[in-house]
C-alpha cells in the first residue's frame, strides 16, 4: 500500500510542475501579437510567418493547459470521493 506522504509528495511534485507550466503559458501571452508585429517591421510575409508560428505554439500550450486542468479535476474528484467515503 502506498503511504499518504508518498501520495502527497507526488501531488506536490505534479503541482509544482503544473504551476511552472501555467506560469510559462501566462508569460508567453504577456507580449501581444501586436507588439511582435512591430518587431517584424514592414515585411508582411515575415509578420505572417511569425503570427502563424506563434499561433501554433499558443495552440500547443492551450492543449497542455487543458490536460493539466483535466488531471487536476480528476485528482480533485478522487479526493472528494475519498473524503465523502470517510465521512460516511
N, CA and C of each residue as an Amber inpcrd file, in Angstrom:
protein
   264
   0.8450000  -1.1810000   0.0000000   0.0000000   0.0000000   0.0000000
   0.8920000   1.2460000   0.0000000   0.5020000   2.2510000  -0.7510000
   1.2720000   3.4950000  -0.8580000   0.9080000   4.3980000   0.3110000
   1.9350000   4.9690000   0.9440000   1.6810000   5.8270000   2.1000000
   1.1070000   7.1680000   1.6470000   0.4000000   7.8150000   2.5760000
  -0.1710000   9.1290000   2.2720000   0.9140000  10.1450000   1.9710000
   2.0660000  10.0580000   2.6610000   3.1350000  11.0270000   2.4160000
   3.7090000  10.8620000   1.0150000   3.7850000   9.6260000   0.5240000
   4.2720000   9.4010000  -0.8430000   3.3040000   9.9990000  -1.8560000
   2.0140000   9.8260000  -1.6140000   0.9980000  10.4040000  -2.4960000
   1.0820000  11.9210000  -2.4630000   1.2300000  12.4880000  -1.2560000
   1.3300000  13.9370000  -1.1260000   2.5820000  14.4630000  -1.8190000
   3.7050000  13.7380000  -1.7040000   4.9440000  14.1530000  -2.3790000
   4.7630000  14.1510000  -3.8890000   4.1260000  13.0950000  -4.4130000
   3.8680000  13.0290000  -5.8500000   2.9570000  14.1640000  -6.2840000
   1.9370000  14.4410000  -5.4950000   0.9960000  15.5050000  -5.8280000
   1.7060000  16.8490000  -5.8220000   2.5480000  17.0940000  -4.8090000
   3.2700000  18.3600000  -4.7610000   4.2060000  18.4920000  -5.9490000
   4.8600000  17.4060000  -6.3200000   5.7380000  17.4360000  -7.4780000
   4.9340000  17.7750000  -8.7260000   3.7900000  17.1390000  -8.8900000
   2.9140000  17.4280000 -10.0270000   2.4220000  18.8650000  -9.9820000
   2.0130000  19.3120000  -8.8000000   1.5110000  20.6750000  -8.6850000
   2.5910000  21.7040000  -8.9940000   3.8100000  21.4350000  -8.5500000
   4.9180000  22.3350000  -8.8700000   5.1410000  22.3970000 -10.3780000
   5.1280000  21.2350000 -11.0030000   5.3030000  21.1850000 -12.4570000
   4.1800000  21.9390000 -13.1620000   2.9400000  21.6770000 -12.7510000
   1.8020000  22.3470000 -13.3710000   1.8800000  23.8550000 -13.1610000
   2.2900000  24.2560000 -11.9700000   2.4160000  25.6780000 -11.6710000
   3.4560000  26.3350000 -12.5770000   4.5690000  25.6720000 -12.7660000
   5.6140000  26.2120000 -13.6460000   5.1260000  26.3080000 -15.0900000
   4.4210000  25.2850000 -15.5380000   3.8900000  25.3070000 -16.9050000
   2.8800000  26.4340000 -17.0860000   1.9730000  26.5800000 -16.1250000
   0.9660000  27.6420000 -16.2380000   1.6240000  29.0210000 -16.2070000
   2.6660000  29.1950000 -15.4170000   3.3940000  30.4710000 -15.3830000
   4.0420000  30.7350000 -16.7370000   4.6040000  29.6990000 -17.3380000
   5.2290000  29.8530000 -18.6520000   4.1900000  30.2280000 -19.7050000
   3.0180000  29.5830000 -19.6580000   1.9590000  29.9060000 -20.6190000
   1.5210000  31.3560000 -20.4450000   1.3770000  31.7430000 -19.2030000
   0.9460000  33.1080000 -18.9200000   1.9630000  34.1250000 -19.4260000
   3.2370000  33.8510000 -19.1950000   4.2910000  34.7560000 -19.6640000
   4.2960000  34.8590000 -21.1800000   4.0460000  33.7430000 -21.8570000
   4.0670000  33.7650000 -23.3190000   2.9300000  34.6030000 -23.8820000
   1.8740000  34.7620000 -23.1000000   0.7340000  35.5640000 -23.5630000
   0.8730000  37.0420000 -23.2170000   1.8530000  37.3870000 -22.3890000
   2.0180000  38.7740000 -21.9650000   2.3790000  39.6880000 -23.1300000
   3.2530000  39.2180000 -23.9910000   3.6400000  40.0200000 -25.1380000
   2.6200000  39.7810000 -26.2450000   1.8950000  40.8060000 -26.5770000
   0.8200000  40.6520000 -27.5480000   1.3740000  40.4670000 -28.9510000
   0.5440000  39.9060000 -29.8060000   0.9370000  39.7300000 -31.1950000
   1.1600000  41.0870000 -31.8620000   0.4460000  42.1030000 -31.3900000
   0.6190000  43.4330000 -31.9610000   2.0280000  43.9570000 -31.6690000
   2.5320000  43.7170000 -30.4620000   3.9010000  44.1210000 -30.1380000
   4.8980000  43.3620000 -31.0030000   4.6450000  42.0930000 -31.2140000
   5.5400000  41.2950000 -32.0380000   5.4870000  41.7610000 -33.4830000
   4.3200000  42.2570000 -33.8930000   4.1620000  42.7750000 -35.2540000
   5.1290000  43.9300000 -35.4940000   5.2520000  44.8020000 -34.5200000
   6.1290000  45.9580000 -34.6910000   7.5900000  45.5330000 -34.8230000
   7.9410000  44.3720000 -34.2660000   9.3110000  43.8780000 -34.3780000
   9.6270000  43.4110000 -35.7980000   8.5990000  42.9780000 -36.5180000
   8.8040000  42.4820000 -37.8770000   8.9930000  43.6230000 -38.8640000
   8.6400000  44.8250000 -38.4640000   8.7810000  45.9570000 -39.3750000
   7.6950000  45.9480000 -40.4290000   8.0790000  46.2320000 -41.6640000
   7.0920000  46.3330000 -42.7400000   7.0190000  45.0930000 -43.6150000
   7.7420000  44.0500000 -43.2760000   7.7460000  42.8280000 -44.0710000
   6.5110000  41.9960000 -43.7280000   5.5070000  42.0690000 -44.5870000
   4.2320000  41.3900000 -44.3150000   4.3700000  39.8710000 -44.2920000
   5.2110000  39.3160000 -45.1360000   5.3860000  37.8610000 -45.1560000
   6.0490000  37.3930000 -43.8640000   7.0470000  38.1190000 -43.3890000
   7.7040000  37.7760000 -42.1230000   6.7030000  37.8720000 -40.9740000
   5.8860000  38.9140000 -41.0200000   4.8670000  39.0900000 -39.9850000
   3.8820000  37.9290000 -39.9920000   3.4420000  37.5220000 -41.1710000
   2.5020000  36.4100000 -41.2920000   3.1140000  35.1070000 -40.7820000
   4.3560000  34.8540000 -41.1260000   5.0530000  33.6530000 -40.6710000
   5.1850000  33.6730000 -39.1470000   5.5340000  34.8340000 -38.5940000
   5.6760000  34.9610000 -37.1380000   4.3530000  34.7200000 -36.4200000
   3.2830000  35.2910000 -36.9430000   1.9650000  35.1090000 -36.3210000
   1.5430000  33.6470000 -36.4020000   1.7450000  33.0150000 -37.5490000
   1.3890000  31.6120000 -37.7140000   2.1630000  30.7390000 -36.7220000
   3.4530000  30.9890000 -36.6190000   4.2950000  30.2320000 -35.6950000
   3.8260000  30.4310000 -34.2570000   3.5510000  31.6660000 -33.9040000
   3.0930000  31.9740000 -32.5460000   1.7480000  31.3000000 -32.2500000
   0.8590000  31.2710000 -33.2230000  -0.4450000  30.6360000 -33.0230000
  -0.2950000  29.1260000 -32.8450000   0.6660000  28.5240000 -33.5270000
   0.9160000  27.0930000 -33.3340000   1.3740000  26.8270000 -31.8970000
   2.2870000  27.6440000 -31.3980000   2.7750000  27.4930000 -30.0220000
   1.6390000  27.7110000 -29.0330000   0.8370000  28.7370000 -29.2740000
  -0.2900000  29.0170000 -28.3750000  -1.2730000  27.8490000 -28.3640000
  -1.5160000  27.2520000 -29.5230000  -2.4100000  26.0970000 -29.6020000
  -1.8730000  24.9190000 -28.8150000  -0.5710000  24.6600000 -28.9360000
   0.0490000  23.5620000 -28.1870000  -0.0140000  23.8340000 -26.6850000
   0.2820000  25.0700000 -26.2950000   0.2230000  25.4280000 -24.8760000
  -1.1970000  25.3070000 -24.3350000  -2.1770000  25.6920000 -25.1390000
  -3.5760000  25.5870000 -24.7060000  -3.9620000  24.1250000 -24.4850000
  -3.5400000  23.2590000 -25.3890000  -3.8230000  21.8230000 -25.2220000
  -3.1890000  21.2950000 -23.9400000  -1.9460000  21.7110000 -23.6750000
  -1.2710000  21.2780000 -22.4510000  -2.0020000  21.7980000 -21.2170000
  -2.4580000  23.0450000 -21.2750000  -3.1800000  23.6280000 -20.1410000
  -4.4830000  22.8700000 -19.8920000  -5.1760000  22.4920000 -20.9490000
  -6.4150000  21.7130000 -20.8040000  -6.1090000  20.3600000 -20.1740000
  -5.0140000  19.7230000 -20.5810000  -4.6310000  18.4330000 -19.9930000
  -4.2980000  18.5810000 -18.5130000  -3.5810000  19.6450000 -18.1630000
  -3.2630000  19.8990000 -16.7540000  -4.5450000  20.0930000 -15.9620000
  -5.4490000  20.8980000 -16.4940000  -6.7180000  21.1430000 -15.8210000
  -7.4880000  19.8390000 -15.6330000  -7.5060000  19.0030000 -16.6570000
  -8.2170000  17.7210000 -16.5700000  -7.6230000  16.8310000 -15.4910000
  -6.2950000  16.7670000 -15.4270000  -5.6480000  15.9460000 -14.3960000
  -5.9580000  16.4710000 -12.9940000  -5.9230000  17.7900000 -12.8360000
  -6.2360000  18.3690000 -11.5240000  -7.6960000  18.1280000 -11.1430000
  -8.5890000  18.2190000 -12.0990000 -10.0040000  17.9440000 -11.8180000
 -10.2100000  16.4800000 -11.4430000  -9.5380000  15.5840000 -12.1480000
  -9.6480000  14.1600000 -11.8400000  -9.1400000  13.8810000 -10.4320000
  -8.0030000  14.4740000 -10.0890000  -7.4450000  14.2710000  -8.7550000
  -8.3670000  14.8760000  -7.6900000  -8.9060000  16.0380000  -7.9580000
  -9.8280000  16.6670000  -7.0130000 -11.0630000  15.8020000  -6.7990000
 -11.5540000  15.2070000  -7.8700000 -12.7200000  14.3170000  -7.7650000
 -12.3750000  13.1040000  -6.9010000 -11.1820000  12.5430000  -7.0930000
 -10.7610000  11.3980000  -6.2800000 -10.6910000  11.7850000  -4.8050000
 -10.1080000  12.9390000  -4.5130000 -10.0250000  13.3990000  -3.1220000
 -11.4140000  13.6380000  -2.5350000 -12.2890000  14.2270000  -3.3150000
 -13.6520000  14.4770000  -2.8650000 -14.3460000  13.1620000  -2.5360000
 -14.2220000  12.1830000  -3.4190000 -14.8540000  10.8830000  -3.2060000
 -14.2860000  10.1820000  -1.9670000 -12.9620000  10.2600000  -1.7760000
 -12.3420000   9.6530000  -0.5880000 -12.8350000  10.3250000   0.6830000
 -12.9050000  11.6420000   0.6680000 -13.3970000  12.3740000   1.8450000
 -14.8590000  12.0220000   2.1170000 -15.6320000  11.8790000   1.0800000
 -17.0440000  11.5320000   1.2320000 -17.1880000  10.1360000   1.8360000
 -16.3420000   9.2040000   1.3780000 -16.3690000   7.8390000   1.9150000
 -15.9760000   7.8220000   3.3980000 -14.9680000   8.6240000   3.7390000
 -14.5130000   8.6610000   5.1290000 -15.5750000   9.2690000   6.0400000
 -16.3860000  10.1660000   5.5040000 -17.4220000  10.7970000   6.3120000
 -18.6540000   9.9280000   6.4890000 -18.7720000   8.8850000   5.6500000
 -19.9630000   8.0170000   5.7180000 -19.8710000   7.0280000   6.8360000
